[in-house]
Amino acid sequence: MSALADETQALLDDLIASLPTAPPEMRPIVEAQIRNAQDSLRMLKSVEPQMAQNKQFRPQLTPQVQAFFTSAAGPDIPTWVADTLMRSDVSEHILRCPQGARVYEDELNAGCAIPRGIGSIPMRQGISLAFYHSGRLRSQAFYERGLLRWSISYHANGGRENRGLYCDRVEREHLAHGLHTTQCSTGAVTAQSYWHLGIHHGWTKLWEEDGFPIGATLYEQGREIDWVMSDGSRRPS
C-alpha cells in the first residue's frame, strides 16, 4: 500500500481501539470517524493502480525545476522529547516543567501548566504531549504562559506529520509563523508553506509522497499572486 493508505489504516486501528472506552456522548462521533476512515481507505486502494499508471506520463523535470521544488530544511525546533516516546515512558523528568508549573495528565495527555485556582482552566506553560491509544506520540507542543510557540504532530503509524512555529499573542490564537512542513510517514516532504502572523505569505509547495512535485502557489499577505505547475510552467492568472 501507499504511505497514505498505511497512515489511514493506522488511524482507523486507533479509532477502533478507542471506541470501547469512549464516553456515551462521544461514541457517535467516533463511529462516524471510523466510517470516514474506512471509506477513505477503500477509495485509496481503488485508485492506487491508476495512480501508479499515471506516473509514466510525468513530465521530465529540468535542473531548474528540480532546484525550485527542493524542500527547505525548516526552522530548528528546540524539542527534547524523542519522536518515539511512548505514553508509558512519560515522567516528570521528561516533561521538565518550568518553575511555577505542575504536571497535568490523563490516559492520553501529559503536560505542564500553571494552576489558576478552583474552577479555572490551568494555563499551559512548557511542554504539552498527546498520545494515540496505541501509546504512540500524537503531538508535542510548547507554550509560554498559554501562548503556543511550536508544535509537531505525528502519524498514527509513526513519523512526523506536521511541524512549525507559532507567534500567538493571546491564548488559543495559534498564529502560524515562518515555514511549516508536512511529511508522510516515510519521512518524505509532501507540503511546505510560509506564514506571517497566521497569514499565508510566500511560497506553498506540494509534492507527491515519492517526492515528485505537484505544484506551487505564491501568496502575498494571503492573496494568491503566482502559480507554478509541476513542469515549471506558469499558470495564467
C-alpha positions as CSV (number, residue, x, y, z in Angstrom):
1,M,0.0,0.0,0.0
2,S,1.0,3.6,-0.3
3,A,2.2,5.6,2.7
4,L,-1.1,7.4,2.8
5,A,-3.0,4.1,2.9
6,D,-0.8,2.9,5.7
7,E,-1.4,6.1,7.7
8,T,-5.1,5.8,7.2
9,Q,-5.1,2.2,8.3
10,A,-3.1,3.0,11.4
11,L,-5.5,5.9,12.2
12,L,-8.5,3.5,11.7
13,D,-7.0,1.0,14.0
14,D,-6.5,3.6,16.7
15,L,-10.1,4.9,16.4
16,I,-11.4,1.3,16.7
17,A,-9.3,0.8,19.8
18,S,-10.7,4.0,21.3
19,L,-14.4,3.0,20.8
20,P,-14.8,0.7,23.9
21,T,-13.8,3.4,26.3
22,A,-15.4,6.4,24.6
23,P,-18.0,8.2,26.7
24,P,-21.6,7.6,25.5
25,E,-21.9,11.1,24.1
26,M,-18.7,10.6,22.1
27,R,-19.5,7.2,20.6
28,P,-21.5,8.5,17.6
29,I,-18.6,10.9,16.7
30,V,-16.0,8.1,17.0
31,E,-18.2,5.8,14.9
32,A,-18.6,8.4,12.2
33,Q,-14.8,8.9,12.2
34,I,-14.4,5.2,11.8
35,R,-16.7,5.0,8.8
36,N,-15.0,8.0,7.2
37,A,-11.6,6.4,7.6
38,Q,-12.9,3.1,6.2
39,D,-14.4,4.9,3.2
40,S,-11.1,6.8,2.7
41,L,-9.1,3.6,2.8
42,R,-11.3,1.9,0.3
43,M,-11.0,4.9,-2.1
44,L,-7.2,5.0,-1.7
45,K,-6.9,1.3,-2.5
46,S,-9.2,1.6,-5.6
47,V,-7.2,4.5,-7.1
48,E,-3.7,3.2,-6.4
49,P,-3.4,1.2,-9.6
50,Q,-4.4,4.2,-11.7
51,M,-2.0,6.5,-9.8
52,A,0.8,4.1,-10.4
53,Q,0.0,4.0,-14.1
54,N,-0.2,7.8,-14.3
55,K,3.5,8.1,-13.2
56,Q,4.7,7.1,-16.6
57,F,3.2,10.3,-18.1
58,R,5.0,12.6,-15.7
59,P,6.9,15.4,-17.4
60,Q,10.7,15.4,-17.5
61,L,12.0,17.9,-14.9
62,T,14.7,20.3,-15.7
63,P,17.5,21.1,-13.2
64,Q,15.9,24.5,-12.6
65,V,12.5,22.9,-11.8
66,Q,14.2,20.3,-9.5
67,A,16.0,23.1,-7.7
68,F,12.8,25.2,-7.3
69,F,11.0,22.1,-5.8
70,T,13.8,21.1,-3.5
71,S,12.3,21.2,0.0
72,A,13.7,23.6,2.6
73,A,15.2,22.5,5.9
74,G,12.8,24.5,8.0
75,P,13.4,26.0,11.4
76,D,15.2,24.3,14.2
77,I,12.5,23.4,16.7
78,P,14.1,23.1,20.2
79,T,12.4,19.9,21.3
80,W,14.0,17.5,23.8
81,V,11.2,14.8,23.7
82,A,12.0,11.9,21.3
83,D,9.7,11.3,18.4
84,T,9.5,7.6,19.6
85,L,8.3,8.4,23.1
86,M,5.5,6.2,24.4
87,R,2.9,7.2,26.9
88,S,4.1,4.6,29.4
89,D,7.6,6.3,29.3
90,V,6.4,9.8,30.3
91,S,7.8,11.1,33.6
92,E,8.1,14.4,35.4
93,H,11.8,14.3,34.5
94,I,11.0,14.1,30.7
95,L,8.4,16.9,30.9
96,R,10.8,19.4,32.6
97,C,8.0,21.7,33.9
98,P,9.2,25.3,34.3
99,Q,9.1,27.0,37.7
100,G,5.5,27.6,38.8
101,A,4.1,24.9,36.6
102,R,2.9,21.4,37.6
103,V,2.2,18.2,35.7
104,Y,-1.3,17.6,34.5
105,E,-2.0,14.2,32.8
106,D,-4.6,11.6,31.9
107,E,-4.6,8.4,29.8
108,L,-3.8,10.2,26.5
109,N,-2.3,13.5,27.6
110,A,0.6,14.8,29.7
111,G,1.9,18.3,30.1
112,C,2.9,21.3,32.2
113,A,0.6,24.1,33.2
114,I,0.2,26.9,35.9
115,P,-2.8,26.4,38.2
116,R,-5.3,29.2,38.1
117,G,-7.5,28.3,41.0
118,I,-10.6,26.2,41.5
119,G,-13.0,26.3,38.5
120,S,-10.4,27.8,36.2
121,I,-8.5,26.1,33.3
122,P,-4.8,25.9,34.1
123,M,-2.5,28.0,31.8
124,R,-0.2,25.9,29.7
125,Q,3.4,26.6,30.4
126,G,6.1,24.3,28.9
127,I,5.6,21.1,27.0
128,S,2.3,19.5,26.2
129,L,2.0,16.0,24.9
130,A,-0.8,14.0,23.4
131,F,-0.9,10.2,22.5
132,Y,-2.8,7.7,20.4
133,H,-4.5,4.8,22.1
134,S,-1.6,2.6,20.9
135,G,0.6,4.7,23.1
136,R,2.5,6.4,20.3
137,L,3.1,10.1,20.4
138,R,0.3,12.1,18.7
139,S,1.7,15.6,19.2
140,Q,4.0,17.7,21.2
141,A,3.8,21.4,21.6
142,F,5.4,24.1,23.7
143,Y,3.7,27.1,25.4
144,E,4.9,30.3,27.0
145,R,2.2,31.4,29.5
146,G,-0.5,29.9,27.4
147,L,0.8,31.1,24.1
148,L,1.8,28.4,21.5
149,R,5.4,28.7,20.3
150,W,5.9,25.5,18.3
151,S,4.1,22.2,17.5
152,I,4.9,18.8,16.0
153,S,2.2,16.2,15.1
154,Y,2.7,12.6,14.2
155,H,1.1,9.9,12.1
156,A,-0.7,7.1,13.9
157,N,1.9,4.6,12.5
158,G,4.8,6.8,13.5
159,G,6.8,9.5,11.8
160,R,6.3,13.3,11.9
161,E,3.3,14.7,10.1
162,N,3.3,18.5,10.6
163,R,5.8,20.8,12.3
164,G,6.2,24.6,12.6
165,L,6.5,27.7,14.8
166,Y,3.7,29.9,16.1
167,C,3.6,33.5,17.4
168,D,0.4,33.6,19.5
169,R,-0.5,36.9,21.1
170,V,-3.4,35.6,23.1
171,E,-4.3,32.1,24.3
172,R,-5.7,29.7,21.7
173,E,-5.0,32.1,18.9
174,H,-2.4,29.8,17.2
175,L,-0.8,32.0,14.6
176,A,1.4,30.0,12.3
177,H,4.7,31.9,11.5
178,G,7.6,31.0,9.2
179,L,7.9,27.7,7.4
180,H,5.5,24.9,8.1
181,T,6.3,21.4,6.8
182,T,4.1,18.3,6.2
183,Q,5.6,14.8,5.8
184,C,4.2,11.4,5.1
185,S,5.1,8.6,7.5
186,T,8.1,7.6,5.3
187,G,9.6,11.0,6.0
188,A,9.1,12.4,2.5
189,V,8.0,16.0,2.5
190,T,4.6,16.5,0.9
191,A,3.9,20.2,1.6
192,Q,5.7,23.3,2.7
193,S,4.1,26.7,3.3
194,Y,5.3,30.1,4.6
195,W,3.2,32.1,7.0
196,H,3.4,35.5,8.6
197,L,1.3,36.1,11.7
198,G,-1.2,33.4,10.7
199,I,-1.5,34.5,7.1
200,H,-0.1,32.7,4.0
201,H,2.9,34.8,2.8
202,G,5.4,33.3,0.5
203,W,5.5,30.0,-1.4
204,T,3.4,27.0,-0.7
205,K,4.7,23.9,-2.4
206,L,3.2,20.4,-2.8
207,W,4.7,17.1,-3.6
208,E,3.5,13.5,-4.1
209,E,4.6,11.0,-1.5
210,D,7.5,9.9,-3.7
211,G,8.8,13.4,-3.9
212,F,7.6,14.4,-7.4
213,P,6.3,18.0,-7.4
214,I,2.5,18.7,-7.7
215,G,2.7,22.5,-7.9
216,A,3.3,25.7,-6.0
217,T,1.4,28.9,-5.2
218,L,2.9,32.2,-4.2
219,Y,1.0,34.2,-1.6
220,E,1.3,37.9,-0.7
221,Q,-0.4,38.6,2.6
222,G,-2.9,35.8,2.0
223,R,-3.5,36.7,-1.7
224,E,-2.5,34.3,-4.5
225,I,-0.2,36.1,-6.9
226,D,1.6,33.4,-8.8
227,W,1.4,29.7,-9.6
228,V,4.0,27.1,-10.9
229,M,3.0,23.8,-12.3
230,S,5.0,20.5,-11.8
231,D,6.8,21.0,-15.1
232,G,7.9,24.5,-14.2
233,S,5.3,26.3,-16.4
234,R,3.3,29.3,-15.0
235,R,-0.4,29.1,-14.7
236,P,-2.2,32.0,-16.3
237,S,-3.6,34.5,-13.7
